[in-house]
Amino acid sequence: MVLDVQWAIAWLTLSAKAMTEHREELIELDRAIGDSDHGENMDRGFQAVVAKLAETPPETPGAALKLAAMALMSKVGGAAGPLYGTAYLRAATSMGDATELDGGALATALEAARDGIVARGKAELGDKTMVDAWSPAVEAAQAAAVDGPGPVLRAAAEAAAAGAVATDPLVARKGRASYLGERSAGHRDPGAASTALLLKAAADAAGETLPESPE
């Protein structure tokens, strides 16, 4: 099994749907420890992605993700725009001009995305950021690479969902949430939550239907 540009388009389309459906949830998570705009920004950004896909249909998975990166960087405010934009751009660069992706290529692309976020945001595992969802997702993807792209995406999505939940007790060390100090504990990081939703959309687009992310 390999995945092509239709999967990438489906992933981004399902991502937009997820951001709309979970907009209020992400706003509430961000209200607790941030500036309450994460849900609105992500919804607006992915609506722009869908519009760009319709305007300029991509021919490869990498082209689809590069288009998404450009839309997110221009439309998403706060830290999320540059971080997710960098993630999609690094993943697109990793994919190159390939028309089909196997499990190994997908795992490598996810690693490139995570590394882009780390380079841009200077956050590490345990800082209570989206890295806490991305890092376990990458490790799980790499372990599943030999099983094919579907299992890679399922493993990544499940690990990201668990990683997002695991941010609940952490004390934030990066971003606006870090200003709260110990008071940031007990709240889920909104970036980790949106990461889990986006990787679930990737798995869903590949036919790897997953349950809703844990509450």
FIDOGU-396708 format. One record per atom (N, C-alpha, C): x, y, z; residue in three letters. Coordinates in steps of 0.02 Angstrom, whole numbers, always signed. Layout:
<recs>
x/y/z/residuo
X/Y/Z/ALA
...
</recs>
This chain:
<recs>
x/y/z/residuo
+42/-60/+0/MET
+0/+0/+0/MET
+44/+63/+0/MET
+27/+110/-42/VAL
+60/+175/-43/VAL
+7/+230/-43/VAL
+27/+290/-24/LEU
-20/+346/-22/LEU
+2/+399/-72/LEU
-48/+429/-106/ASP
-32/+478/-158/ASP
-62/+546/-141/ASP
-66/+589/-191/VAL
-90/+657/-179/VAL
-162/+659/-156/VAL
-203/+610/-176/GLN
-272/+609/-153/GLN
-276/+599/-78/GLN
-230/+560/-51/TRP
-227/+552/+22/TRP
-209/+618/+54/TRP
-159/+653/+27/ALA
-137/+716/+56/ALA
-193/+768/+56/ALA
-230/+770/+0/ILE
-286/+817/-5/ILE
-340/+798/+46/ILE
-354/+733/+52/ALA
-403/+710/+101/ALA
-381/+726/+172/ALA
-316/+718/+186/TRP
-290/+734/+252/TRP
-303/+807/+269/TRP
-285/+852/+224/LEU
-293/+923/+236/LEU
-367/+942/+241/LEU
-408/+911/+201/THR
-480/+925/+203/THR
-511/+902/+269/THR
-492/+842/+290/LEU
-516/+817/+355/LEU
-487/+857/+413/LEU
-427/+883/+404/SER
-397/+926/+456/SER
-439/+989/+464/SER
-460/+1018/+408/ALA
-502/+1078/+411/ALA
-568/+1063/+447/ALA
-596/+1005/+431/LYS
-659/+985/+463/LYS
-649/+977/+539/LYS
-593/+947/+558/ALA
-579/+936/+629/ALA
-568/+1002/+665/ALA
-535/+1050/+633/MET
-523/+1115/+665/MET
-589/+1152/+675/MET
-635/+1145/+628/THR
-700/+1177/+636/THR
-739/+1144/+692/THR
-740/+1078/+691/GLU
-779/+1040/+741/GLU
-752/+1050/+812/GLU
-686/+1058/+818/HIS
-655/+1063/+885/HIS
-633/+1135/+901/HIS
-658/+1182/+862/ARG
-638/+1252/+871/ARG
-649/+1277/+942/ARG
-709/+1266/+968/GLU
-725/+1290/+1035/GLU
-684/+1255/+1089/GLU
-673/+1191/+1079/GLU
-633/+1152/+1126/GLU
-562/+1181/+1130/GLU
-532/+1194/+1072/LEU
-464/+1222/+1070/LEU
-462/+1292/+1099/LEU
-515/+1331/+1087/ILE
-519/+1398/+1117/ILE
-519/+1393/+1193/ILE
-558/+1347/+1219/GLU
-563/+1339/+1292/GLU
-496/+1316/+1322/GLU
-462/+1269/+1288/LEU
-397/+1247/+1313/LEU
-348/+1305/+1314/LEU
-350/+1346/+1262/ASP
-304/+1403/+1257/ASP
-323/+1459/+1305/ASP
-387/+1465/+1320/ARG
-409/+1516/+1368/ARG
-380/+1503/+1437/ARG
-372/+1440/+1454/ALA
-347/+1422/+1520/ALA
-274/+1440/+1530/ALA
-233/+1432/+1477/ILE
-161/+1442/+1486/ILE
-129/+1485/+1432/ILE
-170/+1512/+1387/GLY
-142/+1552/+1332/GLY
-183/+1615/+1322/GLY
-194/+1633/+1258/ASP
-232/+1694/+1244/ASP
-297/+1679/+1207/ASP
-319/+1618/+1210/SER
-386/+1595/+1189/SER
-400/+1600/+1114/SER
-347/+1606/+1073/ASP
-360/+1613/+1001/ASP
-339/+1553/+959/ASP
-316/+1499/+991/HIS
-290/+1443/+953/HIS
-343/+1410/+908/HIS
-402/+1399/+936/GLY
-455/+1368/+897/GLY
-476/+1410/+839/GLY
-485/+1474/+850/GLU
-505/+1520/+797/GLU
-452/+1524/+742/GLU
-389/+1529/+764/ASN
-334/+1533/+716/ASN
-327/+1471/+673/ASN
-332/+1413/+705/MET
-325/+1350/+669/MET
-383/+1339/+620/MET
-442/+1357/+642/ASP
-501/+1350/+598/ASP
-492/+1395/+537/ASP
-475/+1458/+549/ARG
-465/+1505/+493/ARG
-409/+1482/+447/ARG
-355/+1459/+476/GLY
-298/+1437/+436/GLY
-315/+1379/+390/GLY
-350/+1329/+416/PHE
-364/+1271/+375/PHE
-420/+1283/+325/PHE
-464/+1331/+339/GLN
-512/+1351/+288/GLN
-474/+1382/+229/GLN
-421/+1419/+244/ALA
-379/+1448/+191/ALA
-343/+1393/+152/ALA
-322/+1341/+187/VAL
-289/+1285/+154/VAL
-336/+1252/+104/VAL
-397/+1239/+125/VAL
-447/+1207/+81/VAL
-461/+1251/+20/VAL
-465/+1316/+31/ALA
-477/+1362/-25/ALA
-419/+1359/-75/ALA
-357/+1356/-49/LYS
-299/+1352/-93/LYS
-297/+1286/-132/LYS
-318/+1232/-100/LEU
-319/+1167/-134/LEU
-367/+1169/-193/LEU
-424/+1203/-184/ALA
-473/+1208/-238/ALA
-448/+1254/-293/ALA
-411/+1304/-274/GLU
-386/+1354/-321/GLU
-329/+1327/-364/GLU
-284/+1290/-331/THR
-225/+1264/-365/THR
-215/+1191/-346/THR
-250/+1144/-377/PRO
-244/+1073/-359/PRO
-172/+1048/-365/PRO
-144/+1021/-311/PRO
-75/+997/-312/PRO
-71/+929/-349/PRO
-11/+914/-372/GLU
-1/+852/-409/GLU
+36/+798/-369/GLU
+66/+818/-314/THR
+102/+770/-272/THR
+86/+784/-198/THR
+97/+735/-155/PRO
+87/+747/-83/PRO
+129/+805/-57/PRO
+192/+808/-79/GLY
+235/+862/-57/GLY
+209/+930/-77/GLY
+182/+935/-138/ALA
+155/+998/-162/ALA
+94/+1018/-120/ALA
+53/+970/-101/ALA
-5/+983/-59/ALA
+15/+1011/+9/ALA
+67/+982/+38/LEU
+88/+1005/+104/LEU
+124/+1072/+100/LEU
+159/+1085/+46/LYS
+191/+1150/+37/LYS
+138/+1204/+31/LYS
+85/+1190/-7/LEU
+29/+1237/-13/LEU
-1/+1251/+56/LEU
-11/+1198/+95/ALA
-38/+1206/+162/ALA
+7/+1249/+205/ALA
+72/+1237/+200/ALA
+120/+1276/+240/ALA
+115/+1350/+225/ALA
+111/+1368/+161/MET
+107/+1438/+142/MET
+42/+1470/+167/MET
-13/+1433/+162/ALA
-78/+1460/+185/ALA
-77/+1470/+261/ALA
-50/+1422/+297/LEU
-49/+1427/+370/LEU
-5/+1484/+394/LEU
+52/+1492/+362/MET
+98/+1545/+382/MET
+67/+1614/+371/MET
+25/+1620/+321/SER
-3/+1685/+305/SER
-69/+1699/+343/SER
-103/+1646/+365/LYS
-170/+1655/+394/LYS
-175/+1641/+469/LYS
-128/+1603/+497/VAL
-134/+1584/+567/VAL
-91/+1629/+610/VAL
-123/+1662/+659/GLY
-86/+1706/+703/GLY
-52/+1669/+760/GLY
-19/+1707/+802/GLY
+15/+1678/+860/GLY
+73/+1634/+841/GLY
+91/+1589/+885/ALA
+147/+1544/+872/ALA
+129/+1487/+825/ALA
+64/+1469/+823/ALA
+44/+1409/+786/ALA
+57/+1415/+711/ALA
+47/+1473/+682/GLY
+58/+1482/+610/GLY
+129/+1465/+589/GLY
+179/+1498/+618/PRO
+248/+1482/+600/PRO
+267/+1410/+617/PRO
+243/+1385/+673/LEU
+262/+1317/+693/LEU
+232/+1264/+647/LEU
+167/+1267/+635/TYR
+136/+1218/+590/TYR
+158/+1230/+518/TYR
+166/+1293/+499/GLY
+190/+1307/+432/GLY
+258/+1276/+420/GLY
+303/+1284/+469/THR
+369/+1253/+463/THR
+364/+1177/+461/THR
+319/+1149/+501/ALA
+311/+1076/+503/ALA
+291/+1050/+434/ALA
+240/+1080/+405/TYR
+216/+1057/+339/TYR
+268/+1069/+285/TYR
+305/+1124/+290/LEU
+355/+1139/+240/LEU
+413/+1089/+244/LEU
+435/+1073/+304/ARG
+488/+1023/+312/ARG
+466/+955/+288/ARG
+403/+937/+303/ALA
+377/+872/+280/ALA
+373/+871/+204/ALA
+352/+927/+174/ALA
+347/+932/+101/ALA
+416/+924/+69/ALA
+466/+956/+99/THR
+534/+950/+73/THR
+559/+879/+78/THR
+542/+845/+132/SER
+561/+775/+141/SER
+529/+731/+87/SER
+468/+745/+70/MET
+432/+705/+19/MET
+458/+718/-52/MET
+484/+779/-63/GLY
+509/+795/-129/GLY
+455/+792/-182/GLY
+473/+766/-241/ASP
+427/+761/-297/ASP
+394/+693/-302/ASP
+400/+651/-250/ALA
+372/+584/-252/ALA
+296/+587/-261/ALA
+271/+543/-304/THR
+198/+541/-315/THR
+165/+492/-268/THR
+204/+446/-238/GLU
+177/+397/-192/GLU
+224/+391/-132/GLU
+195/+378/-74/LEU
+233/+373/-12/LEU
+222/+306/+21/LEU
+277/+274/+42/ASP
+270/+212/+80/ASP
+279/+228/+154/ASP
+279/+176/+195/GLY
+283/+187/+267/GLY
+346/+223/+289/GLY
+402/+205/+259/GLY
+465/+237/+277/GLY
+466/+310/+259/GLY
+440/+327/+201/ALA
+439/+397/+179/ALA
+394/+439/+225/ALA
+338/+410/+246/LEU
+294/+446/+290/LEU
+325/+457/+358/LEU
+357/+406/+385/ALA
+390/+413/+450/ALA
+445/+466/+447/ALA
+482/+467/+392/THR
+534/+518/+383/THR
+505/+587/+378/THR
+448/+593/+343/ALA
+415/+659/+336/ALA
+390/+684/+403/ALA
+362/+640/+444/LEU
+338/+659/+510/LEU
+396/+681/+554/LEU
+452/+646/+548/GLU
+512/+665/+586/GLU
+536/+735/+565/GLU
+535/+748/+499/ALA
+556/+813/+474/ALA
+510/+868/+500/ALA
+445/+853/+502/ALA
+397/+901/+528/ALA
+412/+917/+601/ALA
+421/+865/+641/ARG
+436/+875/+712/ARG
+501/+914/+722/ARG
+552/+897/+683/ASP
+616/+932/+690/ASP
+609/+1006/+671/ASP
+566/+1021/+623/GLY
+554/+1090/+605/GLY
+522/+1129/+661/GLY
+475/+1097/+696/ILE
+441/+1129/+753/ILE
+492/+1142/+809/ILE
+534/+1093/+822/VAL
+584/+1100/+874/VAL
+633/+1156/+857/VAL
+655/+1158/+794/ALA
+702/+1210/+773/ALA
+671/+1280/+777/ALA
+608/+1285/+759/ARG
+574/+1350/+759/ARG
+554/+1373/+829/ARG
+528/+1326/+869/GLY
+503/+1345/+935/GLY
+550/+1335/+992/GLY
+605/+1300/+980/LYS
+656/+1287/+1032/LYS
+628/+1251/+1093/LYS
+576/+1211/+1082/ALA
+546/+1174/+1137/ALA
+571/+1102/+1137/ALA
+570/+1071/+1195/GLU
+591/+1001/+1203/GLU
+534/+961/+1233/GLU
+541/+896/+1231/LEU
+492/+851/+1262/LEU
+487/+868/+1336/LEU
+426/+876/+1361/GLY
+416/+893/+1431/GLY
+405/+966/+1444/GLY
+410/+1008/+1392/ASP
+400/+1081/+1400/ASP
+326/+1101/+1399/ASP
+282/+1053/+1388/LYS
+209/+1065/+1383/LYS
+193/+1105/+1320/LYS
+213/+1078/+1263/THR
+198/+1109/+1198/THR
+176/+1055/+1150/THR
+166/+1073/+1087/MET
+147/+1024/+1036/MET
+202/+971/+1026/MET
+263/+986/+1046/VAL
+317/+937/+1041/VAL
+301/+874/+1081/VAL
+263/+883/+1135/ASP
+245/+826/+1177/ASP
+196/+778/+1143/ASP
+164/+801/+1090/ALA
+123/+757/+1049/ALA
+163/+733/+988/ALA
+203/+777/+959/TRP
+241/+759/+899/TRP
+295/+708/+912/TRP
+332/+715/+966/SER
+389/+669/+977/SER
+368/+596/+985/SER
+319/+581/+1028/PRO
+297/+511/+1032/PRO
+266/+487/+966/PRO
+235/+533/+929/ALA
+206/+514/+864/ALA
+261/+492/+816/ALA
+316/+529/+815/VAL
+372/+512/+771/VAL
+403/+445/+791/VAL
+412/+435/+855/GLU
+441/+371/+878/GLU
+396/+313/+858/GLU
+332/+321/+867/ALA
+285/+267/+850/ALA
+284/+255/+775/ALA
+288/+309/+736/ALA
+289/+303/+663/ALA
+351/+266/+639/ALA
+407/+282/+668/GLN
+469/+248/+649/GLN
+466/+174/+664/GLN
+436/+157/+721/ALA
+431/+86/+741/ALA
+385/+48/+695/ALA
+336/+82/+665/ALA
+286/+49/+622/ALA
+303/+54/+548/ALA
+360/+87/+531/ALA
+375/+102/+461/ALA
+374/+41/+416/ALA
+398/-16/+441/VAL
+402/-76/+399/VAL
+333/-105/+385/VAL
+283/-84/+422/ASP
+216/-112/+414/ASP
+175/-76/+361/ASP
+200/-20/+335/GLY
+164/+17/+283/GLY
+136/+83/+308/GLY
+112/+124/+262/PRO
+90/+192/+280/PRO
+28/+194/+326/PRO
-19/+149/+316/GLY
-78/+149/+359/GLY
-60/+139/+431/GLY
-22/+85/+447/PRO
-1/+74/+516/PRO
+43/+131/+543/PRO
+83/+161/+500/VAL
+124/+218/+522/VAL
+80/+274/+548/VAL
+29/+291/+509/LEU
-14/+347/+527/LEU
-58/+330/+587/LEU
-81/+268/+591/ARG
-120/+248/+650/ARG
-77/+252/+713/ARG
-16/+226/+710/ALA
+28/+227/+768/ALA
+45/+299/+788/ALA
+57/+341/+738/ALA
+73/+411/+753/ALA
+14/+446/+786/ALA
-45/+435/+759/ALA
-105/+468/+786/ALA
-119/+446/+857/ALA
-114/+381/+870/GLU
-127/+356/+937/GLU
-76/+383/+987/GLU
-13/+386/+966/ALA
+40/+411/+1011/ALA
+31/+486/+1023/ALA
+10/+523/+972/ALA
+0/+595/+980/ALA
-58/+608/+1028/ALA
-111/+568/+1023/ALA
-169/+577/+1068/ALA
-148/+565/+1140/ALA
-108/+512/+1151/ALA
-84/+498/+1219/ALA
-36/+552/+1243/ALA
+5/+577/+1196/GLY
+52/+630/+1214/GLY
+16/+694/+1234/GLY
-39/+710/+1200/ALA
-77/+769/+1217/ALA
-106/+764/+1287/ALA
-135/+706/+1303/VAL
-163/+694/+1370/VAL
-108/+700/+1423/VAL
-49/+677/+1405/ALA
+7/+678/+1453/ALA
+32/+748/+1469/ALA
+10/+799/+1430/THR
+30/+867/+1447/THR
-11/+895/+1505/THR
-66/+863/+1522/ASP
-110/+890/+1574/ASP
-73/+908/+1639/ASP
-33/+863/+1668/PRO
-2/+879/+1732/PRO
+63/+920/+1727/PRO
+87/+931/+1666/LEU
+152/+964/+1658/LEU
+148/+1039/+1675/LEU
+205/+1065/+1697/VAL
+212/+1137/+1707/VAL
+245/+1165/+1644/VAL
+213/+1215/+1613/ALA
+238/+1242/+1550/ALA
+305/+1277/+1559/ALA
+350/+1264/+1512/ARG
+416/+1296/+1513/ARG
+428/+1339/+1451/ARG
+379/+1340/+1406/LYS
+386/+1379/+1345/LYS
+321/+1415/+1330/LYS
+325/+1470/+1293/GLY
+266/+1505/+1270/GLY
+230/+1543/+1324/GLY
+172/+1569/+1305/ARG
+132/+1610/+1352/ARG
+113/+1571/+1415/ARG
+101/+1506/+1407/ALA
+81/+1466/+1465/ALA
+135/+1465/+1519/ALA
+198/+1474/+1499/SER
+253/+1472/+1548/SER
+248/+1529/+1598/SER
+213/+1584/+1579/TYR
+206/+1641/+1625/TYR
+165/+1621/+1687/TYR
+124/+1569/+1679/LEU
+82/+1547/+1735/LEU
+119/+1505/+1786/LEU
+177/+1479/+1767/GLY
+215/+1437/+1813/GLY
+176/+1375/+1833/GLY
+174/+1362/+1898/GLU
+140/+1302/+1924/GLU
+65/+1301/+1908/GLU
+36/+1358/+1897/ARG
-36/+1362/+1882/ARG
-53/+1333/+1813/ARG
-1/+1322/+1771/SER
-14/+1292/+1705/SER
-27/+1217/+1711/SER
-7/+1186/+1767/ALA
-20/+1115/+1777/ALA
-95/+1103/+1784/ALA
-118/+1046/+1758/GLY
-189/+1030/+1762/GLY
-228/+1050/+1700/GLY
-193/+1079/+1651/HIS
-225/+1099/+1589/HIS
-189/+1068/+1529/HIS
-226/+1047/+1479/ARG
-196/+1017/+1419/ARG
-169/+1071/+1374/ARG
-111/+1058/+1345/ASP
-83/+1106/+1298/ASP
-124/+1107/+1234/ASP
-148/+1166/+1212/PRO
-189/+1169/+1153/PRO
-153/+1148/+1089/PRO
-89/+1163/+1084/GLY
-50/+1143/+1025/GLY
-43/+1068/+1020/GLY
-34/+1036/+1078/ALA
-30/+962/+1078/ALA
-98/+933/+1059/ALA
-152/+965/+1082/ALA
-219/+941/+1066/ALA
-233/+948/+991/ALA
-214/+1004/+961/SER
-225/+1012/+889/SER
-181/+965/+849/SER
-121/+952/+873/THR
-77/+904/+839/THR
-110/+835/+837/THR
-139/+814/+893/ALA
-172/+749/+895/ALA
-230/+747/+845/ALA
-267/+801/+839/LEU
-322/+804/+791/LEU
-297/+800/+719/LEU
-243/+834/+705/LEU
-216/+835/+636/LEU
-188/+766/+617/LEU
-155/+733/+663/LEU
-127/+667/+647/LEU
-182/+614/+644/LEU
-236/+624/+682/LYS
-294/+580/+675/LYS
-324/+588/+606/LYS
-327/+649/+581/ALA
-353/+662/+514/ALA
-311/+628/+461/ALA
-245/+627/+472/ALA
-200/+593/+424/ALA
-215/+518/+422/ALA
-226/+489/+480/ALA
-242/+417/+483/ALA
-311/+403/+454/ALA
-359/+446/+470/ASP
-427/+437/+443/ASP
-426/+440/+366/ASP
-385/+486/+339/ALA
-381/+494/+267/ALA
-352/+432/+233/ALA
-313/+393/+271/ALA
-284/+331/+245/ALA
-328/+271/+258/ALA
-387/+283/+287/GLY
-433/+228/+302/GLY
-421/+195/+368/GLY
-377/+224/+409/GLU
-362/+198/+475/GLU
-406/+234/+526/GLU
-469/+216/+528/THR
-517/+252/+571/THR
-500/+242/+644/THR
-495/+297/+680/LEU
-477/+296/+750/LEU
-534/+324/+792/LEU
-536/+306/+855/PRO
-586/+337/+900/PRO
-569/+410/+911/PRO
-616/+448/+938/GLU
-602/+517/+954/GLU
-546/+521/+1004/GLU
-508/+576/+1002/SER
-453/+586/+1050/SER
-479/+583/+1121/SER
-439/+557/+1168/PRO
-462/+553/+1238/PRO
-476/+622/+1266/PRO
-525/+624/+1310/GLU
-542/+689/+1341/GLU
-492/+703/+1397/GLU
</recs>
